[in-house]
Amino acid sequence: MSICSIKFLLFTGAVLLVYYLLPARVKRLQPYILLSASLVFYWTLSAWASAYLLLAAMITYGAALLMARRPQKRRLWLTVDLLAVLGLLIVLKYHAFINYSVLGGRLSALESGAARFLLLPAGISFYTLSAAGYAIDVYRGKYPPEKSFFRFLLFVAWFPHILQGPIARFHQLSPQLSQPHSFDWDAFNMGLQRMLWGYLKKLVIADRAAVFVRGVSAHSAVTGGTVLFIASLLYTVQLYADFSGCVDILCGVSELFGIRLSDNFRQPFFSRSLGELWRRWHISLSSWFRDYLYIPLGGNRRGRLRRYANTLIVFLVSGFWHGAGWNYLAWGAINGVWLVLEDWFYRVKLRKRPEEISPHLAWLQMLVTFLLWVFAIIVFMNDSLRTALKVLRNILLRPNLWALGDGTLFRYGLGAPEMTLLLLFVALLIGVDVLNSRGISVRGLLAEQPLPVRWVVLLLGVLAVFLFGVYGLDFDAGSFIYMGF
């Protein structure tokens, strides 16, 4: 059931009706409705995936209880839990990579025999980190373990966040899921607006940019550097609009039920340094690695060299988390090296923080930060390091600036009208981010307008999605980029 499908909207609408039409005296049943809906939703994706979800939840739930009952052995139970749930993730996500890239394909017979059981469950990378974070928090004594397995399972399986995050923290999400909610039109309206903005980003911007990116990628070996660079820029737009659009849709769905998920993006491309960018991009993942990996490794408390080593380790793990491929590991390593060099430049060379540099240089800092990000994204977006290196070589050594004016750009799937439309909506996306970066909430501004103005804006948004969204025989509404991670 794709979240871009009519089925998903009908499913969400049906759950909302049952959820809010319960008599007041049985509002306590709302969490069970949410749990049932979440399990049904996940089961429609894959019955086998549901078994893995239940297994990971039961192991973590049991380990947390044992940590509380036998505190002298809590490290043992935490270790068992992390080895089990993270080991399950590694086996399911990386078995093929380990087999062919590390073991030379020696497990081919075993892999083919177990292929049905080794299919990657949707969202496993996200719910595994949520469960692991819960276990670590219980181990640290941050809060007692949840006694109700149903409440814990609802936290892990809550359908608006299980597929693509944000990666939830138990103490923030579970209390919201457990308490009764009454219908609130203002919150409901805000949720619908956020969903609409997410669909526009996904269907109108990301999927239209994807057409051009796929067209260029198919001919990357014979394409000039200028076109390849533009494709890399548009892939960055695609990735941001796709991922943040999906998060907006799912956060909006959650808001319909009166439940707020954490923000996962905060205008990342207005950052003045890569460190700042990573604090604004995929915030729930970055903060998870900070709290549960970087700080336990020593963080920045043990000298500069140790801090740099910890940074490199975290970004190698981040690359590995994103996918089973040398390109992802290289992408993580490149980002780690960028951050180390950036830290050395600002702390040691200039003895200043990035934001302490003259505000007149802010745009230059943003541009340099963005270009370094795009450089790493070129490695991320290509299937192999060899292809990525060829693309980088062509960009640097084979520029074809004439492609900007001779119609070459319109040979890769988007004609002039389509490209113009894409650029207009990208400009809209940038404009909204500019306002948000200045503390001006677009949804808040819209809420202050007269009712006719609000309805006109919302209807224009709906029309934009239906008229300009990318559909057709080759369109896969479920192909969100981060759902593959």
ChimeraX attribute file (.defattr): number of C-alpha atoms within 10 A of each C-alpha:
attribute: neighborCount
match mode: 1-to-1
recipient: residues
	/A:1	17
	/A:2	15
	/A:3	19
	/A:4	18
	/A:5	12
	/A:6	11
	/A:7	12
	/A:8	14
	/A:9	15
	/A:10	11
	/A:11	16
	/A:12	19
	/A:13	14
	/A:14	12
	/A:15	18
	/A:16	17
	/A:17	10
	/A:18	12
	/A:19	22
	/A:20	16
	/A:21	12
	/A:22	14
	/A:23	10
	/A:24	11
	/A:25	7
	/A:26	9
	/A:27	16
	/A:28	15
	/A:29	15
	/A:30	20
	/A:31	20
	/A:32	16
	/A:33	16
	/A:34	22
	/A:35	22
	/A:36	17
	/A:37	20
	/A:38	22
	/A:39	20
	/A:40	15
	/A:41	20
	/A:42	24
	/A:43	15
	/A:44	12
	/A:45	14
	/A:46	14
	/A:47	14
	/A:48	16
	/A:49	21
	/A:50	20
	/A:51	13
	/A:52	19
	/A:53	23
	/A:54	15
	/A:55	15
	/A:56	25
	/A:57	25
	/A:58	16
	/A:59	17
	/A:60	26
	/A:61	22
	/A:62	17
	/A:63	24
	/A:64	25
	/A:65	19
	/A:66	17
	/A:67	22
	/A:68	17
	/A:69	11
	/A:70	12
	/A:71	13
	/A:72	9
	/A:73	12
	/A:74	20
	/A:75	15
	/A:76	14
	/A:77	23
	/A:78	21
	/A:79	13
	/A:80	15
	/A:81	24
	/A:82	22
	/A:83	14
	/A:84	16
	/A:85	23
	/A:86	19
	/A:87	12
	/A:88	18
	/A:89	21
	/A:90	17
	/A:91	14
	/A:92	18
	/A:93	22
	/A:94	18
	/A:95	17
	/A:96	19
	/A:97	17
	/A:98	17
	/A:99	15
	/A:100	13
	/A:101	13
	/A:102	10
	/A:103	11
	/A:104	11
	/A:105	14
	/A:106	11
	/A:107	14
	/A:108	13
	/A:109	10
	/A:110	9
	/A:111	16
	/A:112	11
	/A:113	10
	/A:114	11
	/A:115	12
	/A:116	10
	/A:117	14
	/A:118	19
	/A:119	14
	/A:120	20
	/A:121	24
	/A:122	20
	/A:123	21
	/A:124	26
	/A:125	25
	/A:126	23
	/A:127	27
	/A:128	23
	/A:129	24
	/A:130	23
	/A:131	28
	/A:132	23
	/A:133	21
	/A:134	25
	/A:135	26
	/A:136	19
	/A:137	19
	/A:138	21
	/A:139	21
	/A:140	12
	/A:141	12
	/A:142	11
	/A:143	12
	/A:144	14
	/A:145	21
	/A:146	17
	/A:147	12
	/A:148	9
	/A:149	13
	/A:150	14
	/A:151	18
	/A:152	23
	/A:153	22
	/A:154	24
	/A:155	29
	/A:156	30
	/A:157	26
	/A:158	25
	/A:159	23
	/A:160	23
	/A:161	24
	/A:162	25
	/A:163	27
	/A:164	25
	/A:165	29
	/A:166	24
	/A:167	28
	/A:168	26
	/A:169	21
	/A:170	20
	/A:171	13
	/A:172	13
	/A:173	18
	/A:174	20
	/A:175	13
	/A:176	18
	/A:177	22
	/A:178	18
	/A:179	13
	/A:180	18
	/A:181	18
	/A:182	13
	/A:183	14
	/A:184	12
	/A:185	10
	/A:186	11
	/A:187	17
	/A:188	18
	/A:189	16
	/A:190	19
	/A:191	25
	/A:192	19
	/A:193	19
	/A:194	22
	/A:195	24
	/A:196	21
	/A:197	22
	/A:198	25
	/A:199	27
	/A:200	27
	/A:201	30
	/A:202	30
	/A:203	23
	/A:204	25
	/A:205	29
	/A:206	29
	/A:207	26
	/A:208	24
	/A:209	30
	/A:210	21
	/A:211	16
	/A:212	22
	/A:213	25
	/A:214	15
	/A:215	15
	/A:216	23
	/A:217	19
	/A:218	11
	/A:219	12
	/A:220	20
	/A:221	13
	/A:222	11
	/A:223	19
	/A:224	23
	/A:225	22
	/A:226	20
	/A:227	24
	/A:228	25
	/A:229	20
	/A:230	17
	/A:231	25
	/A:232	22
	/A:233	20
	/A:234	23
	/A:235	23
	/A:236	20
	/A:237	19
	/A:238	26
	/A:239	22
	/A:240	23
	/A:241	26
	/A:242	29
	/A:243	24
	/A:244	24
	/A:245	26
	/A:246	29
	/A:247	27
	/A:248	27
	/A:249	26
	/A:250	26
	/A:251	26
	/A:252	28
	/A:253	27
	/A:254	21
	/A:255	22
	/A:256	24
	/A:257	25
	/A:258	18
	/A:259	19
	/A:260	18
	/A:261	23
	/A:262	16
	/A:263	17
	/A:264	22
	/A:265	20
	/A:266	18
	/A:267	18
	/A:268	22
	/A:269	21
	/A:270	21
	/A:271	25
	/A:272	22
	/A:273	26
	/A:274	25
	/A:275	18
	/A:276	16
	/A:277	22
	/A:278	19
	/A:279	18
	/A:280	21
	/A:281	20
	/A:282	22
	/A:283	20
	/A:284	22
	/A:285	21
	/A:286	19
	/A:287	16
	/A:288	18
	/A:289	19
	/A:290	16
	/A:291	15
	/A:292	15
	/A:293	17
	/A:294	22
	/A:295	14
	/A:296	11
	/A:297	19
	/A:298	14
	/A:299	19
	/A:300	16
	/A:301	10
	/A:302	10
	/A:303	10
	/A:304	14
	/A:305	11
	/A:306	15
	/A:307	19
	/A:308	20
	/A:309	18
	/A:310	21
	/A:311	23
	/A:312	22
	/A:313	18
	/A:314	21
	/A:315	24
	/A:316	21
	/A:317	16
	/A:318	21
	/A:319	24
	/A:320	21
	/A:321	19
	/A:322	19
	/A:323	19
	/A:324	19
	/A:325	19
	/A:326	18
	/A:327	25
	/A:328	27
	/A:329	21
	/A:330	19
	/A:331	26
	/A:332	26
	/A:333	22
	/A:334	22
	/A:335	25
	/A:336	25
	/A:337	17
	/A:338	20
	/A:339	20
	/A:340	19
	/A:341	13
	/A:342	18
	/A:343	22
	/A:344	15
	/A:345	15
	/A:346	16
	/A:347	13
	/A:348	10
	/A:349	10
	/A:350	12
	/A:351	12
	/A:352	13
	/A:353	12
	/A:354	22
	/A:355	14
	/A:356	10
	/A:357	14
	/A:358	8
	/A:359	11
	/A:360	8
	/A:361	12
	/A:362	18
	/A:363	13
	/A:364	12
	/A:365	20
	/A:366	19
	/A:367	17
	/A:368	16
	/A:369	22
	/A:370	21
	/A:371	13
	/A:372	16
	/A:373	19
	/A:374	18
	/A:375	18
	/A:376	20
	/A:377	22
	/A:378	24
	/A:379	25
	/A:380	23
	/A:381	20
	/A:382	16
	/A:383	13
	/A:384	14
	/A:385	19
	/A:386	12
	/A:387	18
	/A:388	21
	/A:389	14
	/A:390	13
	/A:391	26
	/A:392	18
	/A:393	13
	/A:394	22
	/A:395	20
	/A:396	13
	/A:397	11
	/A:398	15
	/A:399	17
	/A:400	16
	/A:401	12
	/A:402	12
	/A:403	15
	/A:404	13
	/A:405	8
	/A:406	9
	/A:407	11
	/A:408	14
	/A:409	20
	/A:410	16
	/A:411	12
	/A:412	18
	/A:413	17
	/A:414	20
	/A:415	14
	/A:416	12
	/A:417	10
	/A:418	15
	/A:419	16
	/A:420	12
	/A:421	17
	/A:422	21
	/A:423	15
	/A:424	13
	/A:425	16
	/A:426	21
	/A:427	12
	/A:428	13
	/A:429	17
	/A:430	15
	/A:431	12
	/A:432	15
	/A:433	20
	/A:434	14
	/A:435	13
	/A:436	15
	/A:437	14
	/A:438	8
	/A:439	9
	/A:440	13
	/A:441	14
	/A:442	13
	/A:443	13
	/A:444	10
	/A:445	10
	/A:446	17
	/A:447	15
	/A:448	11
	/A:449	11
	/A:450	9
	/A:451	10
	/A:452	9
	/A:453	13
	/A:454	15
	/A:455	13
	/A:456	11
	/A:457	12
	/A:458	17
	/A:459	12
	/A:460	12
	/A:461	17
	/A:462	16
	/A:463	13
	/A:464	17
	/A:465	21
	/A:466	15
	/A:467	11
	/A:468	17
	/A:469	19
	/A:470	21
	/A:471	15
	/A:472	7
	/A:473	5
	/A:474	7
	/A:475	11
	/A:476	13
	/A:477	16
	/A:478	12
	/A:479	13
	/A:480	22
	/A:481	15
	/A:482	17
	/A:483	19
	/A:484	16
	/A:485	19
